[in-house]
Each structure stands twice: as structure tokens, then as C-alpha cells.
Amino acid sequence: MTALAEAALDEPHPSVAETLYGALARAGDEPVPTLADALDSPDPARRRRAVEALEKIDTLARALDHDGPPRTPTARSP
């Protein structure tokens, strides 16, 4: 699962990255440590992709050791 997380973190094409995030979401919490480590990357694109992947698998709050419940996305205005 680490290889899949690394692939998602390195993928520059948004549509391909989104597909990888979906695969990570189906993996549950297993990729979270790799993605959480990427939040400290000096590469801003890698950090952004880590956030996107963690949001997709709904574990960003746990990855940041947040005490509250994970937030759910809110609807955006058109």
C-alpha cells in the first residue's frame, strides 16, 4: 500500500491522482502514515496531494492527531 500512496503523492495529472486517491480510500487507514508524513514535505505539490488524498479517505483529522471528529465536506455554491 505504501507504493500506491507514493504513486498518488508523485502523480502530477489530477485525473490520474484522483483515481489513485479512490484506490487509497478503499484501502482504509493503511496508507495514512505515508500520507501523513508527506504533509511535512518541502514540496508544496506533494503536500497538496497528501491533503487531497487524506480528505478523500476522510482521515485528515486523525493524521493530524486532531481530537475532534473528522469533518465532512460541505456543499459548495454553484
C-alpha positions as CSV (number, residue, x, y, z in Angstrom):
1,M,0.0,0.0,0.0
2,T,3.0,2.3,0.5
3,A,3.8,2.1,-3.2
4,L,0.2,3.2,-4.1
5,A,0.4,6.1,-1.6
6,E,3.8,7.2,-3.1
7,A,2.4,6.9,-6.6
8,A,-0.5,9.2,-5.6
9,L,1.8,11.7,-4.0
10,D,4.0,11.8,-7.1
11,E,1.3,11.9,-9.7
12,P,1.1,15.3,-11.5
13,H,-2.0,14.6,-13.5
14,P,-5.2,15.4,-11.5
15,S,-7.4,12.8,-13.1
16,V,-4.9,10.0,-12.5
17,A,-4.2,11.3,-9.0
18,E,-8.0,11.2,-8.2
19,T,-8.2,7.6,-9.4
20,L,-5.3,6.7,-7.1
21,Y,-7.0,8.6,-4.2
22,G,-10.0,6.4,-4.8
23,A,-7.9,3.3,-4.5
24,L,-6.4,4.6,-1.3
25,A,-9.8,5.3,0.1
26,R,-10.8,1.7,-0.4
27,A,-7.6,0.6,1.5
28,G,-8.9,2.2,4.7
29,D,-6.3,3.5,7.2
30,E,-3.3,1.6,5.9
31,P,-1.9,4.4,3.7
32,V,-2.4,7.1,6.3
33,P,1.1,7.1,7.8
34,T,2.7,7.5,4.4
35,L,0.3,10.3,3.5
36,A,0.7,12.0,6.9
37,D,4.5,12.0,6.6
38,A,4.1,13.8,3.2
39,L,2.4,16.7,5.0
40,D,5.8,17.8,6.1
41,S,7.3,17.6,2.6
42,P,9.3,20.6,1.4
43,D,7.4,20.1,-2.0
44,P,4.2,22.1,-1.9
45,A,2.6,19.9,-4.6
46,R,3.4,16.8,-2.6
47,R,1.8,18.4,0.5
48,R,-1.3,19.4,-1.5
49,R,-1.7,15.9,-2.9
50,A,-1.3,14.4,0.6
51,V,-4.1,16.6,1.9
52,E,-6.3,15.7,-1.1
53,A,-5.7,12.0,-0.6
54,L,-6.3,12.2,3.2
55,E,-9.5,14.2,2.6
56,K,-10.6,11.6,0.1
57,I,-10.2,8.8,2.7
58,D,-11.7,11.0,5.4
59,T,-8.8,10.7,7.8
60,L,-7.2,14.1,7.7
61,A,-8.2,14.8,11.3
62,R,-6.7,11.6,12.6
63,A,-3.5,12.1,10.6
64,L,-3.1,15.5,12.3
65,D,-3.9,14.0,15.7
66,H,-6.9,16.1,16.0
67,D,-9.1,15.4,19.0
68,G,-12.4,16.2,17.3
69,P,-14.4,14.2,14.8
70,P,-13.4,14.2,11.2
71,R,-15.0,17.0,9.2
72,T,-17.3,16.1,6.3
73,P,-17.1,18.2,3.1
74,T,-19.8,20.9,2.8
75,A,-21.7,21.6,-0.3
76,R,-20.3,24.4,-2.4
77,S,-22.3,27.0,-4.1
78,P,-22.5,26.7,-7.9
